[in-house]
Amino acid sequence: MDKLMNNNWFMRIIALLLALMIYLSVNTDTTRNSNNAVKNDEPQKNELFHKPPGTDSKNDPSPNETSATIENVDLKAETGNANYVVSGLPETVSVNITGPNSQVTIAKQRRNVEVFADLTGLEPGEHKVDLKYRNLDSSLKVTLDPGTVKVKIDEKTTKEFPIEASFINEEQIAEGYKPGDPVLNPKTVRVTGSKAIINQISYVRARVNLQDADADVKQQAQVIVYDKNGNILPVETSPRNVEVTVPIKSPSRTLSVKLNQTGQPPDGVTIRSISISPSEVTAYGPQDILDGLKEISGPDLDLSKITEDSVVELGLPLPEGVRELSQQKVQVKIDIDKDGEKVLKGIPIETAGLDEGKSIEYLDPSVQAFDITVTGSEDRLKKVSSNDFQLLVNAAGLEDGEQKIKVEVKGPNDVKWSLPQEEATIRISALQS
């Protein structure tokens, strides 16, 4: 025996015999199934296999058979008339199958069985019909659950309805944010269904989810049709979805714009007026950030570059934490006047703080007065006078003798002025008793 097992030719013959046996077994089962097969697209009625009491059923699975259930198979209606609409059908059915192991396994894996209600030739009204199926091998025993259904056939009608957006999870929008007015495209839809259902339509909505929204929302929203009680109606819509854009408004606050002026106007130029447009802007951002803002500081305006009437556009700085401003830029209008000069003659120099028992003598200017040269706009110079100025020498605590002391000037802020000299020469003396 060991010699036979070690003989290569003997082992080859054994392998050939085994292969032949397997081939004959498979080919016999395939031939049997082929003889029982039907065309896949040929409809078959529901078959119910009941086991009579007290008897053995021939439908019990044999040792080479098995049973299975294909759940949630879509149920369709075939009317043969595109103008009919059907109601009363369940959405899905269960398909119970019994047969050869291989065919049951194939049917479960492929799930290509089709179940339908054949309503061809039936008129509008209520009908009780047996369900049919296709795409199952004829070697399989089939039971549909349910096997019979009651349906109603109606003629289709189509009507156009306006559509509005409805918000879901609006209470879960980002804190402080609010939805604006939604924009829908298109604004109407065509609804198709039975006349009875169409007459029940109360409103049509496109639902938009606003959960955690902190920026504009743009969604393809499903169209849903309701009756007056808020129940969803079984109809077709065209289109099925519409585009909905919802602007999301963040917390906001209106703030004034404060211009930051730098530099001095060039010689001979007087700024008559400066105006900002807009003078206020709206800031958007978290509420705690907005609460800490009083104004929008900036932009900077360099007066040293202004030589004529001008309109300049300046960018607004975005405060830290603010999401956006309603305006990114402002226009600043500057009106100027070319300066002129006016000399005010002989404005007296007043003495203040002279110690008791002391006298003061003005040596330069000897007349105790200065001429003031005033520079400003022509209109302003027409109105300015000597009464608008005060010259003052503070003599408090001065020692006896000749000395120079600064002459202080008080005058209007909207003009410039100059003295022939900044100091006066005086002599402090003790009064003779």
C-alpha positions as CSV (number, residue, x, y, z in Angstrom):
1,M,0.0,0.0,0.0
2,D,2.8,2.4,0.9
3,K,4.3,1.7,-2.5
4,L,1.0,2.7,-4.2
5,M,0.8,5.9,-2.2
6,N,4.3,6.8,-3.3
7,N,3.5,6.1,-6.9
8,N,2.9,9.3,-8.9
9,W,0.7,7.7,-11.5
10,F,-1.6,6.1,-8.9
11,M,-2.1,9.5,-7.2
12,R,-2.9,11.2,-10.5
13,I,-5.6,8.6,-11.4
14,I,-7.2,9.0,-7.9
15,A,-7.3,12.9,-8.4
16,L,-8.8,12.5,-11.9
17,L,-11.6,10.2,-10.5
18,L,-12.4,12.7,-7.7
19,A,-12.6,15.6,-10.2
20,L,-14.9,13.7,-12.4
21,M,-17.3,12.9,-9.5
22,I,-17.5,16.5,-8.5
23,Y,-18.2,17.6,-12.1
24,L,-21.0,15.1,-12.5
25,S,-22.6,16.2,-9.2
26,V,-22.6,19.9,-10.0
27,N,-23.7,19.4,-13.6
28,T,-26.7,17.3,-12.5
29,D,-27.9,20.0,-10.1
30,T,-27.5,22.8,-12.7
31,T,-29.4,20.8,-15.3
32,R,-32.3,20.2,-12.9
33,N,-32.4,24.0,-12.1
34,S,-32.2,24.9,-15.7
35,N,-35.2,22.7,-16.6
36,N,-37.2,24.4,-13.9
37,A,-36.1,28.0,-14.8
38,V,-38.5,30.7,-16.2
39,K,-37.7,34.0,-17.8
40,N,-36.7,36.5,-15.1
41,D,-39.0,39.2,-16.5
42,E,-42.1,37.0,-16.5
43,P,-44.5,38.1,-13.7
44,Q,-45.6,35.4,-11.3
45,K,-48.5,35.5,-8.9
46,N,-48.2,35.1,-5.2
47,E,-48.1,31.5,-4.2
48,L,-49.5,30.5,-0.7
49,F,-48.5,27.2,0.6
50,H,-50.6,26.1,3.5
51,K,-50.0,22.9,5.5
52,P,-53.4,21.1,5.9
53,P,-54.1,20.1,9.5
54,G,-53.0,16.5,10.3
55,T,-51.1,16.0,7.0
56,D,-47.5,16.4,5.9
57,S,-46.9,19.2,3.5
58,K,-44.9,18.6,0.4
59,N,-43.7,22.2,0.7
60,D,-41.6,21.6,3.7
61,P,-37.9,22.1,2.9
62,S,-36.2,18.9,1.7
63,P,-32.7,18.2,3.0
64,N,-31.3,20.0,0.0
65,E,-33.6,23.0,0.4
66,T,-33.8,26.0,2.7
67,S,-36.1,29.0,3.5
68,A,-35.5,32.7,3.9
69,T,-37.3,36.0,4.0
70,I,-36.3,39.1,2.0
71,E,-37.5,42.1,4.0
72,N,-38.5,45.6,2.9
73,V,-38.9,45.0,-0.8
74,D,-40.3,48.1,-2.5
75,L,-43.9,47.7,-3.8
76,K,-44.8,49.5,-7.0
77,A,-48.0,50.0,-9.0
78,E,-48.2,49.4,-12.7
79,T,-51.2,51.2,-14.2
80,G,-50.3,51.4,-17.8
81,N,-51.7,54.9,-17.7
82,A,-49.4,57.9,-16.9
83,N,-52.5,60.0,-16.0
84,Y,-53.4,57.7,-13.0
85,V,-52.3,58.1,-9.5
86,V,-52.6,55.2,-6.9
87,S,-53.1,55.4,-3.2
88,G,-53.4,52.7,-0.5
89,L,-50.3,50.7,-1.4
90,P,-47.9,49.8,1.5
91,E,-44.4,51.0,0.8
92,T,-42.8,47.6,1.2
93,V,-43.6,43.9,1.4
94,S,-41.8,40.8,2.7
95,V,-40.9,38.0,0.3
96,N,-40.7,34.5,1.7
97,I,-38.8,32.0,-0.4
98,T,-38.2,28.2,-0.2
99,G,-36.0,26.2,-2.5
100,P,-32.6,24.9,-3.4
101,N,-29.9,26.3,-1.2
102,S,-28.0,27.8,-4.1
103,Q,-31.0,29.6,-5.5
104,V,-32.1,30.9,-2.1
105,T,-28.6,32.3,-1.4
106,I,-28.5,34.0,-4.9
107,A,-31.9,35.6,-4.3
108,K,-31.0,37.0,-0.9
109,Q,-27.6,38.3,-2.1
110,R,-28.9,39.9,-5.4
111,R,-32.1,41.4,-3.9
112,N,-33.3,42.0,-7.4
113,V,-36.8,40.7,-6.9
114,E,-39.6,43.1,-8.0
115,V,-43.0,43.1,-6.4
116,F,-45.8,45.1,-8.0
117,A,-49.6,45.6,-8.2
118,D,-50.7,45.0,-11.8
119,L,-53.5,47.6,-12.3
120,T,-53.3,47.6,-16.1
121,G,-56.8,48.0,-17.6
122,L,-58.5,49.0,-14.3
123,E,-60.6,52.1,-14.2
124,P,-60.5,54.9,-11.5
125,G,-62.0,53.7,-8.3
126,E,-61.3,51.2,-5.5
127,H,-59.9,47.7,-6.3
128,K,-58.6,44.6,-4.5
129,V,-55.7,43.1,-6.3
130,D,-53.2,40.2,-5.9
131,L,-49.6,41.2,-5.8
132,K,-47.2,39.8,-8.4
133,Y,-43.4,39.4,-8.5
134,R,-40.6,38.9,-11.0
135,N,-36.9,38.1,-11.2
136,L,-37.0,35.0,-9.0
137,D,-36.0,31.5,-10.2
138,S,-39.0,29.2,-10.9
139,S,-37.5,26.6,-8.6
140,L,-38.4,28.8,-5.6
141,K,-41.6,28.6,-3.8
142,V,-42.7,32.2,-3.0
143,T,-45.1,33.8,-0.5
144,L,-45.7,37.6,-0.4
145,D,-46.7,39.3,2.8
146,P,-49.1,40.9,2.2
147,G,-50.3,39.0,-0.9
148,T,-53.4,41.1,-1.6
149,V,-53.9,44.9,-1.2
150,K,-56.8,47.3,-1.6
151,V,-55.9,50.4,-3.7
152,K,-57.6,53.4,-5.1
153,I,-57.0,54.7,-8.6
154,D,-57.6,58.4,-9.3
155,E,-56.9,60.6,-12.3
156,K,-53.8,62.8,-11.9
157,T,-54.1,66.6,-11.7
158,T,-51.4,69.2,-11.4
159,K,-51.5,72.6,-9.8
160,E,-48.9,75.3,-9.1
161,F,-48.4,76.5,-5.5
162,P,-46.2,79.1,-3.9
163,I,-43.5,77.8,-1.6
164,E,-42.1,79.2,1.6
165,A,-39.2,78.3,3.8
166,S,-39.6,76.9,7.2
167,F,-36.8,76.7,9.8
168,I,-35.9,73.7,11.9
169,N,-33.6,73.9,14.9
170,E,-33.9,77.7,14.9
171,E,-33.5,77.6,18.6
172,Q,-30.1,76.0,18.2
173,I,-28.7,78.8,15.9
174,A,-25.4,80.2,17.1
175,E,-25.8,82.3,20.2
176,G,-26.8,85.9,19.4
177,Y,-27.5,85.2,15.7
178,K,-30.8,85.6,14.0
179,P,-32.1,84.4,10.6
180,G,-33.0,87.0,8.0
181,D,-35.6,86.8,5.2
182,P,-35.0,83.6,3.2
183,V,-34.7,83.7,-0.6
184,L,-36.1,80.7,-2.6
185,N,-35.3,79.7,-6.1
186,P,-37.8,78.9,-7.6
187,K,-40.6,80.5,-5.7
188,T,-43.3,78.2,-6.9
189,V,-43.6,74.4,-7.5
190,R,-46.0,72.2,-9.5
191,V,-47.8,69.6,-7.4
192,T,-49.2,66.4,-9.0
193,G,-51.6,64.0,-7.3
194,S,-55.2,62.9,-7.2
195,K,-57.8,65.7,-7.3
196,A,-59.0,64.8,-3.8
197,I,-55.5,65.1,-2.4
198,I,-54.7,68.3,-4.3
199,N,-57.9,69.9,-2.8
200,Q,-56.5,69.1,0.7
201,I,-53.3,71.1,0.2
202,S,-53.0,73.9,2.6
203,Y,-49.3,75.0,2.3
204,V,-46.0,74.0,0.7
205,R,-42.7,74.3,2.6
206,A,-39.0,73.9,2.1
207,R,-37.3,73.0,5.4
208,V,-33.9,74.5,6.2
209,N,-31.8,73.4,9.1
210,L,-30.3,76.3,11.1
211,Q,-28.5,74.3,13.8
212,D,-25.2,76.1,14.8
213,A,-25.5,78.5,11.9
214,D,-23.3,81.6,12.3
215,A,-23.0,82.6,8.6
216,D,-25.4,82.7,5.7
217,V,-27.0,79.3,5.0
218,K,-27.5,78.0,1.4
219,Q,-29.2,74.6,1.1
220,Q,-31.0,72.4,-1.4
221,A,-34.2,71.9,0.6
222,Q,-36.8,69.2,0.0
223,V,-40.3,70.3,-0.9
224,I,-42.9,69.1,1.5
225,V,-46.7,69.5,1.0
226,Y,-49.1,69.7,4.0
227,D,-52.8,69.7,4.7
228,K,-54.4,72.2,7.1
229,N,-53.6,69.8,10.0
230,G,-49.9,69.7,9.2
231,N,-50.0,66.2,7.8
232,I,-47.7,65.4,4.9
233,L,-49.6,64.6,1.7
234,P,-48.6,61.8,-0.7
235,V,-48.0,63.9,-3.9
236,E,-45.3,64.5,-6.5
237,T,-43.6,67.9,-6.8
238,S,-41.6,69.4,-9.6
239,P,-38.9,70.3,-8.7
240,R,-38.4,68.0,-5.7
241,N,-35.9,70.4,-4.1
242,V,-35.4,74.1,-4.2
243,E,-32.5,76.3,-3.4
244,V,-32.9,78.3,-0.2
245,T,-30.6,81.1,1.0
246,V,-31.0,82.4,4.5
247,P,-29.0,85.4,5.6
248,I,-27.8,85.0,9.2
249,K,-27.6,88.2,11.1
250,S,-25.1,88.4,14.0
251,P,-25.4,90.7,17.0
252,S,-24.8,94.3,15.9
253,R,-24.2,97.8,17.2
254,T,-24.2,101.2,15.5
255,L,-21.0,103.2,16.3
256,S,-19.8,106.6,15.4
257,V,-16.6,107.0,13.3
258,K,-13.9,109.1,15.0
259,L,-11.3,110.6,12.7
260,N,-7.8,110.7,13.9
261,Q,-6.1,113.9,12.7
262,T,-2.4,114.0,12.5
263,G,0.1,116.7,11.5
264,Q,-0.5,120.4,10.9
265,P,-1.8,122.1,7.8
266,P,0.9,123.6,5.6
267,D,1.7,127.3,6.0
268,G,-0.9,129.5,4.5
269,V,-3.6,126.8,4.8
270,T,-6.5,126.9,7.2
271,I,-8.9,123.9,7.6
272,R,-12.4,125.3,7.4
273,S,-14.4,122.1,7.8
274,I,-14.0,118.3,7.9
275,S,-16.9,115.9,7.4
276,I,-17.1,112.1,7.3
277,S,-19.6,110.0,5.3
278,P,-21.0,107.8,6.7
279,S,-20.5,109.2,10.1
280,E,-21.8,105.9,11.7
281,V,-21.3,102.3,10.8
282,T,-22.8,99.0,12.1
283,A,-20.4,96.5,13.7
284,Y,-21.2,92.8,13.8
285,G,-19.8,90.3,16.2
286,P,-20.2,88.6,19.5
287,Q,-22.3,90.6,21.9
288,D,-19.6,90.8,24.6
289,I,-17.2,92.3,22.2
290,L,-19.8,94.9,20.9
291,D,-20.6,95.9,24.5
292,G,-17.1,97.0,25.0
293,L,-17.0,99.3,22.0
294,K,-17.9,103.1,22.1
295,E,-16.7,104.2,18.6
296,I,-14.7,103.2,15.6
297,S,-11.4,104.9,16.2
298,G,-9.6,105.9,13.0
299,P,-8.9,106.3,10.2
300,D,-5.9,108.6,10.2
301,L,-6.0,111.9,8.3
302,D,-2.7,113.6,7.8
303,L,-3.4,117.4,7.7
304,S,0.1,118.2,6.5
305,K,-0.8,116.8,3.1
306,I,-3.9,118.9,2.6
307,T,-3.2,121.9,0.3
308,E,-6.7,122.3,-1.3
309,D,-10.3,121.3,-1.0
310,S,-10.2,117.5,-1.0
311,V,-12.3,114.3,-0.8
312,V,-10.3,111.3,0.3
313,E,-11.4,107.7,0.9
314,L,-10.0,106.1,4.0
315,G,-10.2,102.5,5.2
316,L,-11.8,101.7,8.5
317,P,-9.8,99.6,11.0
318,L,-11.7,96.4,12.1
319,P,-11.7,96.3,15.9
320,E,-10.4,93.1,17.4
321,G,-13.1,90.5,17.8
322,V,-15.5,92.2,15.4
323,R,-16.6,90.0,12.5
324,E,-17.4,92.7,10.0
325,L,-18.4,96.4,9.5
326,S,-21.3,97.5,7.4
327,Q,-18.8,99.8,5.6
328,Q,-15.2,99.1,5.0
329,K,-14.3,102.6,3.9
330,V,-15.5,106.2,4.5
331,Q,-15.2,109.4,2.5
332,V,-13.7,112.4,4.2
333,K,-14.4,115.9,2.8
334,I,-12.0,118.7,3.7
335,D,-12.7,122.3,2.9
336,I,-9.8,124.8,3.3
337,D,-9.2,128.5,3.2
338,K,-6.0,130.1,1.9
339,D,-4.6,132.2,4.8
340,G,-4.2,135.9,4.8
341,E,-2.6,138.3,7.3
342,K,-3.8,141.1,9.5
343,V,-1.8,143.3,11.8
344,L,-3.4,144.4,15.1
345,K,-1.6,147.5,16.3
346,G,-0.6,148.4,19.8
347,I,-2.0,145.7,21.9
348,P,-1.0,146.6,25.5
349,I,1.1,144.3,27.6
350,E,-0.4,143.7,31.0
351,T,1.7,143.1,34.1
352,A,0.6,140.4,36.6
353,G,2.0,139.3,40.0
354,L,4.3,142.3,40.6
355,D,5.4,142.2,44.2
356,E,4.2,144.8,46.6
357,G,6.7,147.8,46.9
358,K,8.1,147.1,43.5
359,S,7.8,149.0,40.2
360,I,8.3,147.8,36.6
361,E,9.6,149.8,33.7
362,Y,9.3,148.5,30.1
363,L,12.5,149.2,28.2
364,D,11.7,147.2,25.0
365,P,9.1,147.8,23.9
366,S,9.2,151.1,25.6
367,V,5.5,151.8,24.9
368,Q,4.5,148.6,26.8
369,A,2.7,147.3,23.7
370,F,3.2,144.9,20.8
371,D,1.8,144.7,17.3
372,I,0.4,141.2,16.6
373,T,0.4,139.7,13.1
374,V,-2.6,137.4,12.8
375,T,-2.8,134.6,10.1
376,G,-6.0,132.9,9.1
377,S,-8.8,132.6,6.6
378,E,-10.1,135.8,5.0
379,D,-13.5,135.4,6.5
380,R,-12.0,134.9,10.0
381,L,-9.6,137.8,9.7
382,K,-12.5,140.1,9.0
383,K,-14.0,139.3,12.4
384,V,-10.8,139.3,14.5
385,S,-9.9,142.4,16.5
386,S,-7.5,143.5,19.3
387,N,-10.1,142.6,21.8
388,D,-9.6,139.0,21.0
389,F,-6.0,139.0,22.3
390,Q,-4.4,139.5,25.7
391,L,-0.6,140.1,26.2
392,L,0.7,139.3,29.7
393,V,4.0,139.5,31.6
394,N,4.2,137.6,34.9
395,A,6.4,139.6,37.2
396,A,5.8,137.6,40.4
397,G,9.0,137.0,42.3
398,L,11.3,138.9,40.0
399,E,14.5,140.4,41.5
400,D,15.4,144.1,41.1
401,G,17.2,145.0,38.0
402,E,17.1,144.8,34.2
403,Q,16.0,141.4,32.7
404,K,14.1,139.7,29.8
405,I,10.8,137.9,30.4
406,K,8.5,136.0,28.0
407,V,5.3,137.6,26.9
408,E,2.4,135.3,27.1
409,V,-0.4,135.5,24.5
410,K,-4.0,134.5,24.8
411,G,-6.1,134.4,21.7
412,P,-8.6,132.5,19.4
413,N,-7.8,128.9,18.5
414,D,-8.8,129.1,14.9
415,V,-6.1,131.6,13.9
416,K,-2.4,131.8,14.1
417,W,-0.4,134.8,15.4
418,S,3.1,136.1,15.9
419,L,4.8,138.8,17.9
420,P,7.7,140.9,16.7
421,Q,9.6,139.4,19.5
422,E,8.8,136.7,22.2
423,E,10.4,138.6,25.2
424,A,10.1,142.0,26.6
425,T,13.0,143.8,28.4
426,I,12.0,145.2,31.7
427,R,13.5,146.8,34.9
428,I,12.3,146.0,38.4
429,S,12.9,148.6,41.0
430,A,12.0,149.3,44.6
431,L,9.5,152.1,45.1
432,Q,11.0,155.2,46.7
433,S,9.4,156.0,50.1
